[in-house]
Amino acid sequence: MTYLWLKAGHIIFVIFWMAGLFMLPRYFVYHQEAEPGSPEEAKWVDREKKLLKIILLPSIIIVWVLGLLLAQTLNLWSEGWLHAKIAFVLLLSAYHGYLAGYHKKLARGERTLTGKQLRLFNEVPGIAAAIIVILVVVRPF
Ligand code: HEM
């Protein structure tokens, strides 16, 4: 019973986390289309900050806590697929950190990435999520 509630919570917050990771680079694209220093730009800075604080930060914490609790409850620590899964989740967490850093840069008025690069960024969470789900469901090793 505990296991099922932990897993339900884990999956719910994985969805919120992924949704936020897909939205943020999109916001950056719209942000960079706004005139530097304009009220429109200030609105995007505020929207990005809210997405990071209200959705992304709580979600990453809950996904990690519930994921680690699940691994502990089922005693899966010696499973190869779990090690690989954690490696990919670390990659996704680093990507999250990178986006948070880019938001700060944008807020300071530094635009170092092009719209095309930002659109390409959206491939990262998609590919990582597909690999993670295959690892946890198929358990290939
Ligand atoms: C470090 C963070 C994470 C850890 C330690 C972790 C660990 C786990 C564990 C132990 C399970 C239970 C497996 C079972 O029922 O036998 C699970 C389920 C699941 N996890 Fe994670 N997870 C993490 C992050 C993620 C992320 C980022 C995603 C997706 C992008 C994800 C997707 C899933 C899915 C879809 C399930 C359900 C699988 C099933 O019911 O067969 N997890 N996770």
Residues whose N, C-alpha, C, O or C-beta is under 5 A from the ligand:
A	BS01	HEM	V14 V63 W64 G67 L68 L70 A71 I86 V89 A129 I132 V136 V137
